[in-house]
Amino acid sequence: MLLTVCKYLNIRVGNASASASTAGYLSPGDSIDLDTVLIGEELDGNAIWYRSKTGYYYWSGGITEVAFEVPDLVETTEILKAVTTDILHNYSSYYRNKVPGYLGCGTGKSQDPTIQELVIAIFINQKQVVTMLLPDRIKHKGYGIKTEIIQIQPPKLQKGPFFPGSKVAVGTAGVKGFYNGEECLLSCYHVLADSLLKKGTVKVTSEDQLTATLSTGNLSATLEVLAGEFTESVDYALARLPNDVLYKNEFKGIPINGYCTEDEIASLWGAMVFSSGAYTKGSARVTHTMRNIQVGADFFVNVLHTGMLSVDGDSGAAVFTADNKLVGFVFAGDSVTCSYIIPAYKLIPDLLVLP
């Protein structure tokens, strides 16, 4: 195959390198008879070189033809990486300007398990339009690379990260989980739905259109409260985490290690537990594992009684064992001698599924 020179191009002898000796140069309009494609010294981000049938080496950046494929070329991981990198370098700006809904491109494994070869992935949000504009394969400097169109939601810069212990509404953010398939934040009803509780409303409905502000440092996000109840058994509410919010289920930099079952809660008497409050990071021993308690005008059943590990504003704070297993979340206390915890098993996994 004959290739056309587009700029003054050195004729390299011995190897594909700018430091190799030369046997002269070619001028624009001259041609070379291609023998094979290979990897050489990277120049201007391009490491693809050609060897002519006369045995000389030429940098591909000095050749006019780009969109061509040569049958039976050797395909090594190194050469395919160089070719796909060059494709992304040459085509990404074209796609950005010409392809409706274009979001980006990259190289990798196909989503189709029957396709084992490397693919160029084109990420878009209007697949039905783009399929008519993109070739099934991109021919580039001797090789043909399969393309794959992948439809995704437009990405957003993520706020965060937020963690258990971030501030939310009038209290503390607990853990995240999935509620009806949506990623949600768990806290207390009297934290996320305080305005409803003051009216005597003890259950969140879709008509309430309630929101709460999640914050940490200078970052904040508005969450929609989806569900919640205030009963003698539970004091909880769930708020949807927006797509642009990064919330990590971690305590002291370590991922949460599941949750305590009802039987495990019963065995916690005397054990140390640790809270992630927005206003204090407390620790205390469990003094009673199944206690009924009067809090103001309200009565609660089957809660944990601990030494003081929370202060005002810590309601909703997740509480953990020494091995980072979720015990439950703080809902009350006297800020002096004791705190009260609603066990996580009352909500997990029937209502909320941990990721």
N, C-alpha and C positions, 0 to 999 in steps of 0.2 A: 504494500500500500504506500502510495506517495503522499507525503505531507509537505505543506508549504511553509517556508520560513517567513515570519512576519517582522522580525527585527534582526539586527546584526547579532549573529549567534556563533560562539566559539565551537570549534570542532575539538572535542576532548578525546584523548587517547588513553586507553588502559582502564579507566574507571569513570563512573558518573559523579564527578566532583569538580567544583570550580578550581580546585588546586591541582587537578591533573594537567599534564602537559597538553599543548594544543598543536593541531596540524593545520592551523589557519582558521578562517572563519567563513560563514555563509552570509549572504546579503538577503534583504527582503525580496521575496519572489523566487529564491532558490528552493530546491526541493530535496528531501531525503527519502530513501526507500526503507520503510520501517521493517525491522526484523522482530523486535520485541519491546515490551514495556517493563521497566524495572524501577526500583527505589534507589535513589542516590542522595547526594547532599541537598538539604532543604535550602531553597533560595526564595525569599519573599513568601514564606509559608507554603511553598510548593516543592515536594520532594519527588515528583514523578519525572522520570527521564526516559528517553528513547535510545535504543541502540539500532543503528542502521545495518543493512545487510553487508556493508563494507567494514563493520566492526567498530565504528566510531560512536561516541556518546553525545547526546544533545539534550539540553534542559527543555522540558515540555513548555515552559513559559514563553519560549521564543517561536512557537509553532501556531499557525493560524487555526488549523482544525482542532476542534474540541469534542464535538458531538459525534463520535464514531466508535464502533465496536469491532474488535478483531476476534474471530473465532479461535478457540483452543488456546488462549493465553493461560499461562499458569496463574492460578488464584491462590495467593498466600494471604494469611491474615494481615501481614505488613502492607502488602500492595493494596488490598481492599480498603484498609484503614486510610491509606494515603489518598486513594481515589475518592472515597466518600467524604473525607475532609475537604478535598478540593471542590467537590460538588457543592457542599454546603457553603463554602466560601464564594463560589461563583453564582449560585442560584438563589440564595436566601433573599437578597434584596429584590430580585426579579419577582419572586413569589409574593413578597410583601406588598409590592406595588400593583401586581396584576391579578392575584387570586383573591376573590371575595371571601371574607371570613378567615383569612390566613392568620394563624397565631404563632407559627414557628415550625422548625423542622429539625430532625436529628437522625442519627443512625442507631441501629440496634436490632434486636430480635423481633421477628414478626409476631403479631398477635394470633396469627393462624398457626396452630401447632404442626400442621403438615408442611409448612414452609421453613426450611432449616437455614436458608441462605440469609446473609446480611441484607437489610432493607433500609431505604431512605424513608423515614416517616414524615408525612406532611400533616401537621396539626391544624385543624380548621373547625369552624362552627357552622358551616353551610355545606355539608357533604354533597347534597344533591346537585349543587351547582358546580362544585370543584371537579367532580369526576369527569366532566366533559373537557376540562382544561389541562389535566395532567396526564402524561404518558404512563403506561403500565411499567415501563422501564426507562431509566435515564441512561443514554449512551454517553460515555465520558472517557476520553483518552484511552481507548482500547477496550474498555470494560462496559458491561451492561449491569446496572444495579436496579433491582426491583423497587418500585415505590409502593407505599401503603398509605392510604388516606385514613386518618384517625380523627373522629369528631369528638371534641371535648368542650367543656364549659370554659369560657374565657377566664384565665387565672387572674387572681387579684393579689396585691401585696397583703401579707397577713399581719394582723395586729397581734402583738404579743412577744414572747409567750406569756400567757396567764397560767397560774397554778392554783391548786387548792390553797386557800389562804388569801387570795386576792379579794379586794373589797367588791361587794355587789349590793346595790340598793342600800338598806340600812344595816347590813350585816356582812357575812363572810361567804365567799364562794366555796362550795364543797367539791365534789368530784364530777367528772363528766361521764356520760353514758349514752346509750341509745334508747329513746322512747318513741315507739311507733316508727322505727326506722330513721329517726332524726337525731342528730347529735345534740344533746342537751346538757345543761348544767343543773345540778341538784343543790338546793339550799332549803332553808326553812320557809314555811308558808308565811310566818310573821316577818320574814325578811323580804321575800320577793313579792308578796301580796299583802303587805302591811296596810295599804289603803283600803282593801276589801275587808280585812279583818276588823278594822276600826268601824266599819259599817255593819258588822255582824255577819258578813258573808263568809262562809267557811269552805267554799269550794270554787275553784277557778273554772269558768266556762269560756268558750270561744268568743262569746259576745262581750267579754270584759275588755278586750283589746289593751291588755296590761303590758307595760314594758318595765325593764329594770336596767340600770347602768352598771356594767362590769368595769372595774378600773384597777390599774396597778401603775405606780409611778405617774408618768405623764400620759400613759395610754388609757383609752377608754373605748367601750363598745356598747351599743344598745341592743338588748336582748328582748325577745318577745316571750312573755310568760304563757306557757301552753296548758299547764295542768297544775293542780295542787289541792291539798285537803288539810283541814285543821280539825282533828278528832281527838278522842282520848287515847288513840293508839299511835297516831302519826301527826307530825307537823312538818309538811314537806311541800315544795313547789319545784317545778321544772321549767327552765327557760331555754329556748332554742339558741344554740350557738351559731352565729352567722358563718358563712363559708370563709370569710376573710379573717376569722379569729382563730389563732392557734392556742389551744388549751391543752396542757400536758398534765396527765394524771401522775404526778410525781410528788413525793414528799422527801425533803432534804436531798433532792437531786436523784432519787432512786424511784423507779416505776412502782406503782401500787401493785401489791402481791395478792390480788383477789380480795375476798371479804370473809368475815367470820360467820359461820353458820350458827343456827340457834344453839346447837350442842356446844360449839366452840365458845359462844358467848357465856354459857353457863359455867365454863371452866376458867373464866378470866378473873375470878375472885382473887384479889391480892396482887394481880399482875399490874405492871406499869404500862400506861398508855400515853400517847403523845398527840397533841392537837396542833392543827395548822390554822390558828385563828388569824384574822386580819390585824388584830391589835396585840395579841400575845401568842407565843409559841410555847404552850404549857405542857407539863408532864405531871402525872399523878397516878396513884394506885386506885384500882377499882375496889370499892368498899362493899357494894351490893350489885348483884348482876340482874336481879329481876325485882325492881322496886316500883311501887305505885306512889305517885307524888302529886300534891296539890301545888299548882303554880298560879298565884293570883286567884281568879275566879274559875280556872280551868283545872281539870283532873286528868292525869295521864297514867297509863298502865304499862307495865313491862318495859321499864327504862333502866339504864345503868346509872349508878350513883358513884361518882369518883371524888377524890380530893379536888381542890381548886386547880383547874387547868384552863380557865377561860375568864374573860372580863366582858363588860358591856361592849357589844358590837361583834362578838365572836360567834353569835348564833349562826348555824350553818357550817361551822368549821368541821372538816373531816377529822376523825380521830383514828389513830393507827396503833397496832401492836409494835413491839420492838423489831419485828421482821417485815414491817410495812404492809401488814394485812389490814384492810379497812374494818374498823370496829363499828362505826356509825358516825353520827354527827351531833355536835352540841346544839341543844335547843334552849337550855336554861341554866341558871346558876346564881350564886349570890355574890360572886366576884371576891369572896373572902375565904370561904372554907370548902365549897363544893361546886361541882358541875354535874349536869345531867345530859345523858346521851341517848338518842333514839337509835336502836340497833339497825345496822344496814340490812340485815336479813328481812326486815319488814317490807323493804322496797325492792331488794335485789334478789333474784333476777326477774321476779314476776312483773314488776312495773318498769324498772330500769335495768338495762343490760350493760355491764362494764365492757369496755373495748378490750 
